[in-house]
């Protein structure tokens, strides 16, 4: 494969903090406080300096994303994407915006690879199938129309059920091309 390889979307089942991508995405809250779920795992493995950088930034609106270093993680950066809480209204647009904000931030920093969790499906309660049916086509369209440096997008999914719904969304998205 040459350097002009087609951008690709991959699915991985496992722990996002173990991935060796340029950036991993944290499913963040607006106050950028890293507590449980994906954020807690990133904080435990990456170290408190990630939280310190978040504290300096202070706030990110729902649908937005900010970038910090990745501490002791294999990744170079953590992109903190603020997804919606289920039931707050206009969640699909907000999730799409959080996904696009992350991708655009990766592009702005010239990154080649990024890994996403299933944003908003943990404590924020967003249905996994709806999440997959928003995030996967959003990433596919971005790679096709906007990506310059970004060549590899990984969805790192924690359990079998989430992996299955993302796999279905990826098949459906590829089927539309």
C-alpha positions in Angstrom: 0.0 0.0 0.0 1.3 3.4 -1.0 0.9 6.6 0.9 -2.2 7.4 -1.2 -4.1 4.5 0.3 -7.9 5.0 0.5 -9.0 6.1 3.9 -10.5 3.3 5.9 -12.9 2.7 8.8 -12.0 -0.2 11.1 -13.9 -1.8 14.0 -12.1 -3.2 17.0 -13.5 -4.7 20.1 -11.5 -3.8 23.2 -10.0 -1.0 25.3 -9.6 2.3 23.5 -6.7 3.2 25.9 -4.6 0.4 24.4 -4.8 1.6 20.8 -1.8 3.0 19.0 -3.6 5.7 16.9 -2.5 9.4 16.7 -5.5 10.3 18.8 -8.2 8.6 20.8 -11.5 10.2 21.5 -12.9 10.6 25.0 -16.7 10.7 25.4 -16.5 13.9 27.5 -18.9 16.1 29.4 -19.1 19.9 29.0 -17.1 20.6 32.1 -14.3 18.3 30.8 -14.2 16.4 34.2 -13.0 12.9 33.7 -14.9 10.5 35.9 -16.2 7.2 34.9 -16.5 5.1 31.7 -14.1 5.9 28.8 -12.9 9.1 30.5 -12.1 7.3 33.8 -10.1 4.6 31.9 -8.2 7.3 30.0 -7.4 9.1 33.2 -6.2 6.0 35.0 -3.9 4.9 32.2 -2.9 8.2 30.8 -2.3 10.1 34.0 -3.7 13.2 35.7 -1.9 15.6 33.4 -4.7 15.0 30.9 -7.2 16.2 33.5 -5.0 19.2 34.2 -5.0 20.2 30.5 -8.8 19.8 30.5 -9.1 22.0 33.6 -7.1 24.7 31.8 -9.5 24.6 28.8 -12.4 24.5 31.3 -15.5 24.0 29.1 -16.6 22.6 25.8 -20.2 22.9 24.5 -22.3 19.8 23.5 -21.4 18.9 19.9 -17.9 20.4 20.3 -14.4 18.9 20.9 -11.1 20.0 22.3 -7.7 18.4 22.2 -5.1 17.6 24.9 -1.9 15.5 25.2 -2.3 11.9 26.0 0.0 11.5 29.0 1.3 7.9 29.2 -1.1 6.5 26.6 0.3 5.1 23.3 -1.8 7.8 21.4 -0.3 11.2 21.1 -3.5 13.1 21.8 -6.9 12.8 23.4 -9.7 14.5 21.7 -12.5 15.2 24.2 -15.8 15.1 22.3 -19.0 16.2 24.1 -21.9 14.1 23.0 -25.5 14.7 24.0 -27.4 13.2 27.0 -30.3 11.1 25.8 -33.5 13.0 26.1 -32.0 16.6 26.1 -33.3 17.2 22.6 -31.7 17.4 19.1 -29.4 14.6 20.1 -28.8 13.3 16.6 -27.5 16.6 15.3 -25.4 17.1 18.5 -23.8 13.6 18.2 -23.1 14.2 14.5 -21.5 17.6 15.4 -19.4 16.0 18.2 -18.1 13.4 15.7 -17.4 16.1 13.0 -15.7 18.4 15.6 -13.4 15.5 16.5 -12.5 14.7 12.9 -11.9 18.3 12.0 -9.7 18.8 15.1 -7.7 15.7 14.0 -7.3 17.2 10.5 -6.3 20.6 11.9 -3.4 18.8 13.8 -2.4 16.8 10.7 -3.3 13.5 12.3 -3.4 10.3 10.3 -5.4 8.0 12.6 -8.1 8.5 15.3 -10.1 6.0 17.4 -13.7 6.7 18.6 -15.7 5.0 21.3 -19.5 4.8 21.0 -20.1 8.4 22.1 -23.0 9.1 24.5 -23.9 5.4 24.9 -22.6 5.0 28.4 -23.9 7.2 31.3 -25.5 9.6 28.8 -27.9 6.8 27.8 -27.9 7.2 24.0 -29.2 4.0 22.2 -26.2 2.1 20.7 -27.9 1.4 17.4 -28.8 5.1 16.9 -25.3 6.1 17.8 -23.8 3.7 15.2 -26.2 4.9 12.5 -25.1 8.5 13.1 -21.4 8.1 13.7 -20.5 5.6 11.0 -22.1 7.5 8.0 -20.8 10.8 9.4 -17.2 9.4 9.5 -17.6 7.8 6.0 -18.8 11.0 4.5 -16.0 13.0 6.1 -13.4 10.6 4.9 -14.8 10.8 1.4 -15.3 14.6 1.1 -13.1 16.5 3.7 -10.2 14.3 4.9 -6.7 15.2 3.8 -4.3 13.9 6.5 -6.7 11.4 8.1 -6.4 7.9 6.7 -7.6 5.6 9.4 -10.7 5.9 11.7 -11.1 3.1 14.3 -14.3 2.5 16.2 -13.2 0.9 19.4 -16.2 -0.9 21.0 -16.3 -2.3 24.4 -18.7 -5.2 24.1 -20.2 -7.7 21.6 -23.5 -5.9 21.3 -22.0 -2.5 20.5 -19.6 -4.1 18.1 -22.5 -5.9 16.3 -24.6 -2.7 15.9 -21.5 -0.8 14.5 -20.7 -3.7 12.2 -24.3 -3.5 10.8 -24.1 0.3 10.4 -20.8 0.0 8.6 -22.2 -2.7 6.2 -25.2 -0.5 5.5 -23.0 2.6 4.9 -20.8 0.7 2.5 -23.9 -0.6 0.8 -25.0 2.9 0.0 -21.9 3.8 -2.0 
